[in-house]
């Protein structure tokens, strides 16, 4: 575990030299998150391999305090290469422990904005894929047969 000064230096390094910062033009999912209490905003862009369900590329953009921006940088490093299930299993505490709990305790919402936004991006991706599959199934099935039902004409 890093001492307090090392934790602060770690946060400053991520703030001054953010990892994966930028826009991903061909992202599979884009998710914006914010902290209305202090004005922090981050947008995560994820590229997901359709077969392995692995995050193959992650980018993020944002504005806000040092902790929120450093934590978004760290979150982007954490989710890179993970499967969607692994990202969903991440806990905010995992990121807080890496940043240094005693340093970010007063700013937990700022520190967890990035990881929560990345996890929300995964949920959005899964919902969008599910809805696309449902729509595709409907297009392939003749009307009235989605549930395997056959209808007889009404007698007048």
C-alpha positions as CSV (number, residue, x, y, z in Angstrom):
1,X,0.0,0.0,0.0
2,X,1.2,3.4,-0.9
3,X,1.7,6.1,1.8
4,X,-0.4,9.3,1.6
5,X,2.2,11.3,-0.3
6,X,2.6,8.5,-2.9
7,X,-1.1,8.3,-3.3
8,X,-1.3,12.0,-3.9
9,X,1.5,11.7,-6.5
10,X,-0.3,8.8,-8.1
11,X,-3.5,10.8,-8.5
12,X,-1.6,13.9,-9.8
13,X,0.2,11.7,-12.4
14,X,-3.2,10.4,-13.7
15,X,-4.6,13.9,-13.7
16,X,-1.6,15.5,-15.5
17,X,-1.0,12.5,-17.8
18,X,-4.4,11.0,-18.3
19,X,-4.5,7.5,-19.8
20,X,-6.9,6.8,-22.7
21,X,-8.2,10.4,-22.9
22,X,-9.9,11.3,-26.1
23,X,-12.9,10.4,-28.3
24,X,-13.4,7.0,-29.9
25,X,-15.2,7.7,-33.2
26,X,-16.3,4.1,-33.9
27,X,-17.3,3.2,-30.3
28,X,-19.9,0.5,-29.8
29,X,-21.3,2.4,-26.8
30,X,-21.0,6.0,-25.5
31,X,-22.1,6.8,-21.9
32,X,-22.0,10.2,-20.3
33,X,-22.0,10.5,-16.5
34,X,-22.0,13.5,-14.2
35,X,-21.9,14.6,-10.6
36,X,-24.3,17.5,-10.4
37,X,-23.1,18.4,-6.9
38,X,-19.7,19.6,-8.1
39,X,-20.0,19.7,-11.9
40,X,-17.8,16.8,-12.8
41,X,-18.6,15.2,-16.1
42,X,-17.1,12.2,-18.0
43,X,-18.0,10.4,-21.2
44,X,-16.8,6.9,-21.7
45,X,-16.5,5.3,-25.2
46,X,-16.1,1.5,-25.4
47,X,-15.3,-0.8,-28.3
48,X,-16.4,-4.4,-27.5
49,X,-15.4,-7.6,-29.3
50,X,-18.7,-9.1,-30.3
51,X,-17.6,-12.7,-29.7
52,X,-15.4,-12.5,-26.6
53,X,-17.4,-9.7,-25.1
54,X,-14.1,-8.1,-24.1
55,X,-13.5,-4.3,-24.0
56,X,-10.9,-4.0,-26.7
57,X,-10.6,-0.2,-26.6
58,X,-11.7,2.5,-24.1
59,X,-11.5,6.2,-24.3
60,X,-12.9,9.0,-22.2
61,X,-13.4,12.7,-22.1
62,X,-14.3,14.9,-19.2
63,X,-14.1,18.0,-17.1
64,X,-13.9,18.4,-13.4
65,X,-11.8,18.2,-10.3
66,X,-8.4,16.5,-10.1
67,X,-9.8,13.4,-8.3
68,X,-12.7,12.8,-10.8
69,X,-10.4,13.2,-13.8
70,X,-7.6,11.1,-12.3
71,X,-10.1,8.4,-11.3
72,X,-11.6,8.3,-14.8
73,X,-8.1,7.8,-16.2
74,X,-7.6,4.9,-13.8
75,X,-11.0,3.4,-14.5
76,X,-10.2,3.4,-18.2
77,X,-7.0,1.5,-17.5
78,X,-8.9,-1.0,-15.3
79,X,-11.6,-1.9,-17.8
80,X,-9.3,-2.1,-20.8
81,X,-9.2,-5.8,-21.8
82,X,-11.8,-7.0,-19.3
83,X,-14.9,-8.9,-20.3
84,X,-18.3,-7.2,-19.8
85,X,-19.0,-9.5,-16.9
86,X,-15.7,-8.5,-15.2
87,X,-16.5,-4.8,-15.7
88,X,-19.9,-5.3,-14.1
89,X,-18.3,-7.1,-11.2
90,X,-16.0,-4.2,-10.4
91,X,-16.7,-2.5,-7.2
92,X,-16.1,1.2,-6.5
93,X,-14.0,0.1,-3.6
94,X,-11.6,-1.6,-6.0
95,X,-10.8,1.8,-7.5
96,X,-10.9,3.7,-4.2
97,X,-8.3,1.3,-2.8
98,X,-6.0,1.9,-5.7
99,X,-6.4,5.7,-5.5
100,X,-5.9,5.7,-1.8
101,X,-9.0,5.6,0.5
102,X,-7.7,8.2,3.0
103,X,-7.0,10.7,0.2
104,X,-10.3,10.4,-1.6
105,X,-12.7,9.8,1.3
106,X,-14.0,13.3,1.3
107,X,-14.6,13.1,-2.5
108,X,-16.1,9.6,-3.0
109,X,-18.6,10.7,-5.6
110,X,-15.8,12.3,-7.6
111,X,-13.6,9.3,-7.2
112,X,-16.2,6.8,-8.3
113,X,-17.8,8.8,-11.2
114,X,-15.5,7.2,-13.9
115,X,-16.0,3.6,-12.7
116,X,-19.8,4.0,-12.4
117,X,-19.9,5.6,-15.9
118,X,-17.9,2.7,-17.4
119,X,-20.2,0.2,-15.7
120,X,-23.3,2.1,-17.0
121,X,-21.8,2.0,-20.5
122,X,-21.6,-1.8,-20.2
123,X,-25.2,-2.1,-19.1
124,X,-26.3,0.3,-21.9
125,X,-24.3,-1.8,-24.5
126,X,-26.0,-5.0,-23.3
127,X,-29.5,-3.5,-23.4
128,X,-28.9,-2.0,-26.9
129,X,-27.7,-5.4,-28.1
130,X,-30.7,-7.2,-26.6
131,X,-33.1,-4.7,-28.2
132,X,-31.4,-5.1,-31.5
133,X,-31.7,-8.8,-31.3
134,X,-35.4,-8.6,-30.4
135,X,-35.9,-6.3,-33.4
136,X,-34.0,-8.6,-35.7
137,X,-36.1,-11.6,-34.5
138,X,-39.3,-9.7,-35.2
139,X,-38.2,-8.8,-38.7
140,X,-37.4,-12.5,-39.4
141,X,-40.7,-13.7,-38.0
142,X,-43.9,-13.1,-40.0
143,X,-46.4,-10.9,-38.2
144,X,-48.5,-12.7,-35.7
145,X,-46.1,-15.5,-35.2
146,X,-43.7,-13.9,-32.7
147,X,-45.2,-16.1,-30.0
148,X,-45.9,-19.0,-32.2
149,X,-49.6,-18.1,-32.4
150,X,-51.8,-18.6,-35.4
151,X,-54.9,-16.5,-35.9
152,X,-58.2,-17.5,-37.5
153,X,-60.3,-14.8,-39.2
154,X,-63.1,-13.4,-37.2
155,X,-66.6,-14.4,-38.2
156,X,-69.0,-11.5,-38.7
